């Protein structure tokens, strides 16, 4: 079990923090469709139980990360990686009074599927992984958090990450047929293009050639979530981007396709473990220059 970060983890991450405030905050990296990167600093409980349709894969930098996952209490120490599968319920927070600092990326399954050669998404049973090679790959994307990642870098990074996840996953499940995989991909693209409105089951049936029940089954087997939750999460991701841009919550609810602010609040908390107002407070530290550009 790692007690401290290795040399590759320290580079770019252990710079002076003397001028940074000690308050809780979240800072997001620029750009990256399908690959969201953040640094978070917390004291006490940070996130209530929630689930999202992306992988959550990161590295604990300082403190102890404490969370519940798949019915067990987990702890991650500095230098250890965390791998959470899409749509799995979890919470999170600091395990000691000293607080917690970590960097994490949220990876949309579609990026991973493109390089798995027809295999299903790898499921890593151990949420906390002590693997220097995996940590090094993660930090290649997470260490330069103030930089936008180029397309060539992302392609190579996802390919390396897929290899690591395969190593830590159990025996893969039976691959879906090409017809089922294609139908799920068509439905995903359609939902993403029309995320701002309600999409009916008969629309997806028309573009995929499958009935709604078969499509739902194949979609979940491919992306580890349902078409309904996929659509909802695209709206919530738009809401988070609007929060970072400083929009009011009422404007965000309307702009992201929710009926009202209460509707947004309820689904946001289920997906991210905190209310939109709390998220806005945490990300506003970036706008105020606290930990600006995450140089520490």
Buried (B, 14 or more C-beta within 10 A) or exposed (E): EBEEBBEBBBEBBEEEBEEBEEBBBBBBBEEBEBBBBBBBBBBEEBBBEBBBBBBBBBBBBBBBBBBBBEEEEBBBBBBBBBBBBBBBEBBBBBBEEEBBBBBBBBBBBBBBBEBBEEBBBBBBEBBBBBBBEBBBBBBBBBBBBEEEBEEEBBEBBBBBBBBBBEEBBEEBEEBBEEEBBBBBBBBBEBBEEBBEEEBEBEBBBEEBEBEBEBBBBBBBBBBBBBBEBBBBBBBBBBBBBBBBEEBEBEEBBBBBBBEEBEEBBEBBBBBBBBBBEBBBBBBBBBEEEBBBEBEB
